[in-house]
Amino acid sequence: MEIRDQKPPINVDYFEDLTGDISTETPASVEAIGERIRVLREEKSISLEELSNLTGYDVEFLSSIERNEVQPQLGTVMKLSRALDSAFSRLVSGVGDKLYSITRKADRKIISRSTSQKGQKKIYTYRSLAPEVKGRHMEALIVQLEENPDEDMSVHEGEEFIYVLSGEVVLKIAEESFDLEPGDSVYYLSTSPHMIASKSGQATILAVLYGS
């Protein structure tokens, strides 16, 4: 089943202005997730072998994440956060300290990048829209998608809402595949195997993830 030939009833140029270009520079915070996972694991006195048993990920893969050789997808981070009994947001963008967050366009920061499971290809770049709120259960992100020829599927707890801002997106949920264009959106339970990527070149989406 595919969604085709539907033109968005909106001015797509507006969203191009809204999102802007995601810088190719690599700020220090991009590499922080692996370090956060290692620190939290050690705080809990959990070995890599025990974390492997809790998550189903092999020890080598987990070690690669902690060494920042592989940048995990957010679904992987969600599963690790549950195994480590930690808030998903702490691993993704750190612990906030405010009751609300207003993020200006110029102040959005790249918080992480994700690679294929072998770490050989960048497939996602994330900008957080509300990293400063304390105790949050949702992550609102602007995500730049790359092509994902390996079609790495993700399964984890939580829920996701996706809104396509620019480019063409391919979404796979279980056995079904959908082509999405700017203005299209989807809401799904993350417990269904899923994969979202650019169909060609790059695409940009708004993603809201709830990691209970």
TAKA-V968745 format. One line per field, one symbol per residue. ss: DSSP state (h for helix, s for strand, l for the rest). phi: phi as a letter, one per 40 degrees, with the letter a starting at -180 (. if undefined). Layout:
ss=???
phi=???
This chain:
ss=lllllllllllhhhhhhhhllllllllhhhhhhhhhhhhhhhhllllhhhhhhhhlllhhhhhhhhlllllllhhhhhhhhhhllllhhhhhhllllsllllllhhhllssssssllllllsssssssllllsllllssssssssllllllllsllllssssssssllsssssllsssssllllsssssllllsssssllllssssssssll
phi=.bcbfbcccaccddcccccgccdccbcdcccccdccccccccccfbccccccccbgcccccccccccgcbcccccccdccccccfbcdccccbgccbbcaabbcdcbcbccabbbcccgcacbbbbbcbaccccgcbbbbbcbccbcbccfccbbachbbbbbccagbbbbbbfcbbbcbbdgcaabaccccdaabaccagbabbcbbbbbd
